[in-house]
Amino acid sequence: MDAPQNESFRDSIATINEDGKRAWIFPKKPSGKLYDYRKYVSYLLLIFMIASPFVKINGNQFLLFNVLERRFNIFGFPFWPQDFHLFVVSMIIGVVLLTVFTVAFGRIFCGWICPQTIFMEMVFRRIEYWIDGDRGKQMRLKKSGWTSEKIRKRVLKHTIFVIISFLISNVFLAFLIGSDKLIQYVTEGPFKHIGTLIPLIIFTGVFYFVFSWFREQVCIIACPYGRLQGVLLDNKSIIVAYDHKRGEGENGRKKWRKNEDREALGHGDCIDCMQCVNVCPTGIDIRNGTQLECVNCTACIDECDTIMEKVDLPKGLIRFASEANIENKEPFKFTTRLKAYVVVLVVLIGVLFAMLQLRNDVEARVLRLPGQLFEHKEGNIISNVFTYKLVNKTVKDINDVSFKLKDYDGVIKLVSTDKDFIVPAQGLSEGTLFIELDQSLLQKDKSKLTIEVYSSDKLIETTTVNFLGPRSYN
């Protein structure tokens, strides 16, 4: 190949042909040690994802992202709108963690952990291999006419794809509205909840479209992470890399010939079998170097090691390595940039942990009723009116709630409240209250009062308000 052909991959992507039309990728079925490891990781993550909405810790769903009601559970910790700062810190930690991982180990998150890749390669693609066969059979089936066999396989495959897409949509719905509500909707029948059924069908269609047609285009075109890796990676990042020094030699790669002295002829160990390209789920040639399409799935590593074993050459022509390691044999080490990211990550985790420890299970807010100042009453009493809101973040009712003043001898009167004042589990109570103080206790026109909230005799929260009084006290 001449130089312009070698560089042509930079001007286009493997999924688009010269006419600008979709070029369908038919990757060879992977096999090997790393693929087996990836299957184990994928199955564990699939179990985790499916189980997370249905597992509860202290009554809280393990993972919940109820955007409409602004309720979130992260690993069993409930986050309310009042805790939005905690949720933001958690998301920042996630971004920094992903950044650290990328700087150190490249885009391996995409190939091993990303839900898109796991569903595509370990669920839908494996079903396709089971029904349509491996790479060669799939290519022949696509080119063949609409025979009874092709129709049968297409109907079976796409029916299974739709069913799995529907199940995935239900799991995601459990993340959004809660597993209890989802089970209730299923039990009562979907047609009693048309407002939920329609979005469920739409998302089923979206998932089916992504996994049956759009496929690797998500990673290549839609996902911004592939472009971010160009900013985050450096020549010391560990990535799936082709050892061009060993593979090309002095005179480049060459097809394998038995009993040929490749070293004497100046050829490298790459026998140009193209199997690393055939097995790639995004259709790239890893020998061209780091590319945004590469998701570090390691399928090419397994395939190349298999070929090297067959021709009695050392494994590792394609392996996890940095550019510095290939060029200068430099071992992996923590760079100054990576250390800085780790420090930031540790600080953020410490801040989040401290904030979680300081967070109360009950939040009280007492605010002055708009437009109201104060009122004189008999016996030299000054009265102020306030609104209150109590948020219960736990899964148990809070019973026998009462308000008391901490530093002043005064009275708090609740408006229209039953004797047994209850704040419901994961709910709120709100209303109006009056605070009455003797005028002789007021030293200025605005006094700061501390209100304690009790459940029976247990102090559960404190809050402060400004109490207004007359300017003249004598």
Secondary structure, DSSP 8 states (H G I E B T S, - for coil): --HHHHHGGGGS-TTB-TTS-B---------SHHHHHHHHHHHHHHHHHHHTTT-EETTEESEEEETTTTEEEETTEEE-GGGHHHHHHHHHHHHHHHHHHHHHHTTHHHHHT-HHHHHIIIIIHHHHHHHH-SHHHHHHHHHS---HHHHHHHHHHHHHHHHHHHHHHHHHHHHHH-HHHHHHHHHH-GGG-HHHHHHHHHHHHHHHHIIIIITTHIIIII-THHHHHHHH--TTS-EEEE-HHHHHBTT------TT--HHHHTB-S-----HHHHT-TT---GGG---TT-----HHHHHHHHHHHHTT--S-SEEEE-HHHHHH-------HHHHHHHHHHHHHHHHHHHHHHH--SEEEEEEE-TT---EEETTTEEEEEEEEEEEE-SSS-B-SEEEEESSS--EEEESS--SS--B-TT-EEEEEEEEEEEGGG-SSSEEEEEEEEEETTEEEEEEEEEEE--S---
